[in-house]
């Protein structure tokens, strides 16, 4: 079927409706969890609250008892990790801050549009379905 792409009132209206529908269905999905609460599905953002502790454990593994030697070894590990490690640390601490700022109270938490949250549901698709059902009932 051949369609004209020239802008006309009907074409513009159809485009506006399509864009609004697309924007309405687009959701920003965050999963806030830890290693003890696995979640199935792919979020836009995965926040693992225990990630900073895991990195700290990596940095502090097999440290000598001498404080000065331990300090030097950690500094070497940080230097060896370079910018990638710095970015990883910054990202994980920012993730914890963002989860805290949302007021998350239990895990796992699936957050949509930083406005709706479902606690205790390990399936992203099921949590989204619950949120969509709730949205349909609210004006």
N, C-alpha and C positions, 0 to 999 in steps of 0.2 A: 504494500500500500504506500502510495506516495503522498506526503503531507507537506504543506507549505510551511516554511519556517519564518515567513514574514510576520513581523509583529502586528497583531490586530488585537482588538479588545478581548476576544475569546481566548486567544493564545496567551495573552498577558495574565488573564484571570486564571487560566489553567495552570500556568507556571507559578503564580502566587499561591494557589491552593496546594500545589505539589510541594513547594518550599515550606509552607507552614506545616503540612502533614509530616514532612521529613524532620523538621525541627521539633515537632511535638513528640515524635517517636524516639528521637535521639536522647539517650540517657547517659549520664556520667556515673558509672558504676565503680564503687570502691569496695574491696573486701579487706576487712580489718580482722586479723587473726594472729595466730602464732603456730609453731610447729606441732603443737599438741591438738590443734583444732583444724584439720585439713578441710579445704573447701573445694568442691567440684565446680568447674566453670572458669571462664576467662573474663576477669574484670578489666576495666580501663586502668585501674590502679590497684596493686596489691600491697598492703601495708602489713608487715610482719612485726608485731610489737617486740618480739624477742630477737630481732636481727641485730640491734646494737650489742646486746649481751653476747651473741655468737661471735661478733667481730672482736669484742674485747677478749673473749676466750682464746680466739686465734692469736691475738697479740701477746697474751700472757702465758701461753702454753710453755711448759718446761723452763720457766725463768729460774735463775739462780737465787739462792737465799739472800745473798748480799744485795742490798737495796741499790747501791750505785751501779753494780754490774747489771742488775735487772733493768734499771732505768736506761742504761746504755743500749741494752739489747732491744728494748721496746722502741727506742728512738731509731735504731737501725732497721727494725721491722717496718716502722712507719715510713722511713726514707725509702726503703726497698719497695714498698707498696706504691709509692709515688702518688701522682695525681688521681689515679684510679681508686686507690684506697681512700684518699681524702674525699673524693666525690661519693664513694660508697658510704663512708661514715656520715657525711653531711646529709645524704639522702635518707638514711635510716633514722637519724635523729629528727629530721624534718617530718618524716612519716609519723613518728611517735607524737610529735607536737601537733600535727594536724588531727590525728585521732583523738588526742586529749582535748583539743579545741572543739571537737564535735560532741564531746561529752559521752563517748562510748563507755558503756558500763559492763558489758560482758562479751565473750567471744564464742563463736565467730559473729561478726557483725557485717551485714551487707548493706551498704549505704547507696542510695540513689539520689543524684542531684544535690548531694550534701543537705538533703532535707528529710528524706524518709529512711528509716533504718529497720531492718529485720534482724533480730537476735536469735542465735541458736540454730539457724537453718544452714546446713552445710552445702546446699545446692543453690548456685547463683540463679539458675532459671526458675526454680521454685520461689525464691525470694522476690524476684522481679514480678512473677505472676501474682504474688500476694500484694505487692505494692500497686500493680496495675489495677487489681480488683478494688483495692481501697480507693484509688484515685477515681475510679468510675462512680463510686458511691458518694463522693464528695463534690459539691458544686464548684 
